[in-house]
Amino acid sequence: MNDPGQPFSYHFGELKRRMIHTVLFFFVSTGVALVFHRQILRWLLAPADDLNRFTDGQAIFTDLTEFWGAVAKVSILAGVAATTPFLLFQIVRFASPGLQPHERRWVWVLVPGSLISFATGVAFGYYVLLPPAISFLLNFGGDIATPLIRIGSYMGLVTSLLFWLGVIFELPIVLFFLAKIGIVTPKWLASKRRWVVVVAFVAGAMITPTFDPINQSLVAGPIIVLYEVGYWLARIGVRGKGKREAEAEAEGGA
């Protein structure tokens, strides 16, 4: 842990060391994901058990490098997912000596909270949204065309969907943080509720691979609920901030 009284070269050296450790952790985790790429691919393919009827449910690839491209993409994304908590931990350890005690406490709460929120969003997409969305896409034109889904196309769609749902589920944490540092206020958030409904359905249309209102509502509904949770967290954050400011003014006046 660095000392705020140390010279700039010391802090730069420590930051460099922590970044090197993070890069090494990324390469190691990506390598581990590459070793277990079959298990990861099977896990991502599980929501589409009826993917291709003429290939016993297996995805296909039409280019010689397509399968390995999908393997590389999934392995790198798995490495990024595994490295993100380690990176946040390194950033917090580097910055914590320069923070106030109450700020340090909130950082140690927000970092795991953001990771849990992201994981919850991924789980929601995997277990709730993907199965009906894939079923809809596969069966909608079944009487006209036969689906033969390429592995590269499928992995690109699924990983993008899970990633953006993970980001969306961090909305309450983001709103709480913005209110905490004074960029937004609970009153401003309350005034934007009607626009949130519109934006939620627009985001649902952009994120979901289908155009039916049911699957879009599966995304829009949680966004609206998460915004409301973020609003109440913002009220809690501003209330605590006001108490600390009043205490600081009282101590200064004394």
Secondary structure, DSSP 4 states (H G I P E B T S, - for coil): ---TTS-HHHHHHHHHHHHHHHHHHHHHHHHHHHHTHHHHHHHHHTT-TTS-GGGTT--B-SSTTHHHHHHHHHHHHHHHHHHHHHHHHHHHHHHGGGS-HHHHHHHHHHHHHHHHHHHHHHHHIIIIIHHHHHHHHHHTTTTT-----BHHHHHHHHHHHHHHHHHHTTHHHHHHHHHHTTSS-HHHHHHTHHHHHHHHHHHHHHHSS--SHHHHHHHHHHHHHHHHHHHHHHHHHHHHHHHHHHHHHHHHH-
